[in-house]
Amino acid sequence: MIDLNRIYLISDMPGYPAQISRLLSMMNYVRCTTIETVQDLTIEQLDYLMDPQCNSIGALLSHFAAVEYLYQAFTFEGRDLTEKEDERWGPALNLGDEGRMHIKGKDLNYYIDQMNEVRAVTLELFKTVGDDWLSIEEPFWHDKPANHYFKWFHVFEDEINHRGQIRMIGKRARASV
């Protein structure tokens, strides 16, 4: 899936147009560093809560898959999640109490598999569009225009942001559990 020999190159990828290749290159690097950050964590460490309001590392990993799934629906299908999809992904999207209640007791492979399954669909979907698709503008947050390029940038920007939390939680979890 991710060519680790080319992980530091933002460049063309076989089967994708130039701009989409670059976007996917960045997404792949972010995912690779996320997985490196959580290597060898136990279930207890993945479920660790620094305080009653904190999200667990497992919940944040599930959040990455959920956000990516949501943006597949938004950008490729022009829709929100269905009720059934929201039941599946809602706790990971919403995090907080809902995430703490529903997302726990899974090993690292569960979360990595979840992220990989969603990413595999993303990669297939990106094969169906050209670079011009990235420029399509639609109303977004607060009814301001955003293009698909920004929306997909936000998918991995959100992962980078939460990965900082994961690193902090991971240090505490390793010391406490």
C-alpha positions as CSV (number, residue, x, y, z in Angstrom):
1,M,0.0,0.0,0.0
2,I,2.5,2.7,1.1
3,D,5.9,2.5,-0.5
4,L,8.2,3.1,2.4
5,N,11.2,3.6,0.1
6,R,9.4,6.7,-1.3
7,I,7.7,8.0,1.9
8,Y,9.7,11.3,1.8
9,L,8.8,12.1,-1.8
10,I,5.8,14.2,-2.6
11,S,5.6,13.1,-6.2
12,D,3.7,11.2,-8.9
13,M,2.1,7.9,-8.0
14,P,1.2,5.3,-10.6
15,G,-2.5,5.4,-11.6
16,Y,-3.2,8.9,-10.3
17,P,-3.0,12.4,-11.9
18,A,-0.2,14.8,-10.7
19,Q,-2.0,16.8,-8.0
20,I,-3.9,13.9,-6.6
21,S,-0.6,12.0,-6.5
22,R,0.9,14.8,-4.4
23,L,-2.2,14.9,-2.1
24,L,-2.0,11.1,-1.6
25,S,1.7,11.3,-1.0
26,M,1.1,13.6,1.9
27,M,-1.7,11.5,3.2
28,N,0.5,8.4,3.1
29,Y,3.3,10.1,5.0
30,V,1.0,11.3,7.7
31,R,-0.5,7.8,8.1
32,C,2.9,6.2,8.2
33,T,4.0,8.5,11.0
34,T,0.8,8.0,12.9
35,I,1.3,4.2,12.8
36,E,4.9,4.6,13.9
37,T,3.6,6.7,16.9
38,V,1.4,3.9,18.2
39,Q,3.5,0.8,17.5
40,D,3.5,-1.7,20.2
41,L,0.7,-0.1,22.3
42,T,-1.3,-2.6,24.4
43,I,-5.1,-2.6,24.7
44,E,-4.8,-0.9,28.1
45,Q,-2.6,1.8,26.6
46,L,-5.0,2.3,23.7
47,D,-7.9,2.7,26.1
48,Y,-6.0,4.9,28.6
49,L,-7.7,8.1,29.7
50,M,-5.6,10.9,31.1
51,D,-8.7,12.3,32.7
52,P,-12.5,11.8,32.5
53,Q,-12.8,14.3,29.6
54,C,-9.9,12.9,27.5
55,N,-10.2,10.8,24.4
56,S,-8.3,7.5,24.2
57,I,-5.7,6.8,21.6
58,G,-7.9,4.0,20.3
59,A,-10.8,6.5,19.9
60,L,-8.5,9.0,18.1
61,L,-7.3,6.2,15.7
62,S,-10.9,5.3,15.0
63,H,-11.6,9.0,14.5
64,F,-9.1,9.1,11.7
65,A,-10.9,6.3,9.8
66,A,-14.3,7.9,10.5
67,V,-13.3,11.3,9.3
68,E,-11.9,9.8,6.1
69,Y,-15.0,7.8,5.6
70,L,-17.2,10.9,6.1
71,Y,-15.2,12.9,3.5
72,Q,-15.5,10.0,1.0
73,A,-19.3,10.5,1.3
74,F,-19.1,14.3,1.3
75,T,-16.8,14.7,-1.7
76,F,-17.3,11.7,-3.9
77,E,-21.0,11.2,-3.4
78,G,-22.1,14.6,-2.3
79,R,-24.0,13.4,0.7
80,D,-24.0,13.1,4.5
81,L,-23.8,9.8,6.3
82,T,-26.9,7.6,6.4
83,E,-28.5,6.7,9.7
84,K,-26.8,3.3,9.6
85,E,-23.4,4.8,8.7
86,D,-23.8,7.3,11.6
87,E,-24.5,4.5,14.0
88,R,-21.2,2.9,12.9
89,W,-19.1,6.0,12.7
90,G,-20.8,8.5,15.0
91,P,-18.9,7.6,18.2
92,A,-15.6,8.0,16.4
93,L,-16.7,11.2,14.8
94,N,-18.2,12.8,17.9
95,L,-15.6,11.4,20.4
96,G,-16.2,12.7,23.9
97,D,-18.6,10.7,26.1
98,E,-19.9,8.7,23.1
99,G,-16.5,7.7,22.1
100,R,-15.4,6.8,25.6
101,M,-18.5,4.6,26.0
102,H,-18.2,2.7,22.6
103,I,-14.6,2.7,21.6
104,K,-12.5,0.5,23.9
105,G,-11.2,-3.0,24.3
106,K,-9.7,-3.4,20.8
107,D,-6.1,-4.2,20.0
108,L,-3.9,-2.0,17.8
109,N,-4.5,-4.3,14.7
110,Y,-8.2,-3.5,14.9
111,Y,-7.6,0.2,14.5
112,I,-4.9,-0.2,11.9
113,D,-7.2,-2.6,9.9
114,Q,-10.0,-0.1,10.2
115,M,-7.8,2.8,8.9
116,N,-6.4,0.6,6.1
117,E,-9.9,-0.5,5.0
118,V,-11.1,3.1,4.7
119,R,-7.9,4.2,3.0
120,A,-8.1,1.4,0.4
121,V,-11.5,2.8,-0.6
122,T,-10.1,6.3,-0.7
123,L,-7.4,5.2,-3.0
124,E,-9.8,3.6,-5.4
125,L,-12.1,6.6,-5.3
126,F,-9.3,8.9,-6.2
127,K,-8.6,6.8,-9.3
128,T,-12.0,7.8,-10.6
129,V,-11.4,11.6,-10.7
130,G,-8.9,14.0,-12.3
131,D,-7.0,16.9,-10.9
132,D,-9.8,19.3,-12.0
133,W,-12.0,17.5,-9.4
134,L,-9.8,19.0,-6.6
135,S,-10.9,22.5,-7.6
136,I,-14.7,21.9,-7.3
137,E,-16.0,24.4,-4.8
138,E,-19.0,23.9,-2.5
139,P,-20.3,25.7,0.6
140,F,-18.5,24.3,3.7
141,W,-18.1,25.5,7.3
142,H,-20.1,28.6,8.0
143,D,-21.3,28.5,4.3
144,K,-17.8,29.6,3.1
145,P,-16.6,28.1,-0.1
146,A,-14.1,25.2,0.0
147,N,-12.8,23.0,-2.7
148,H,-12.2,19.3,-2.6
149,Y,-8.5,19.9,-2.3
150,F,-9.0,21.8,1.0
151,K,-11.4,19.1,2.3
152,W,-8.9,16.4,1.7
153,F,-6.1,18.5,3.2
154,H,-8.3,18.8,6.2
155,V,-8.6,15.0,6.5
156,F,-4.9,14.6,7.1
157,E,-4.5,18.0,8.9
158,D,-7.0,16.6,11.4
159,E,-4.9,13.5,11.8
160,I,-1.7,15.5,12.3
161,N,-3.4,17.6,15.0
162,H,-4.8,14.6,16.9
163,R,-1.5,12.7,16.5
164,G,0.0,15.4,18.8
165,Q,-2.6,14.4,21.4
166,I,-1.8,10.7,20.8
167,R,1.9,11.4,21.5
168,M,1.1,13.1,24.8
169,I,-1.4,10.5,25.8
170,G,0.9,7.7,24.8
171,K,3.7,9.0,27.1
172,R,1.3,9.1,30.0
173,A,-0.2,5.7,29.1
174,R,3.2,4.0,28.9
175,A,4.2,5.4,32.3
176,S,0.9,4.6,33.9
177,V,-0.3,1.3,32.5
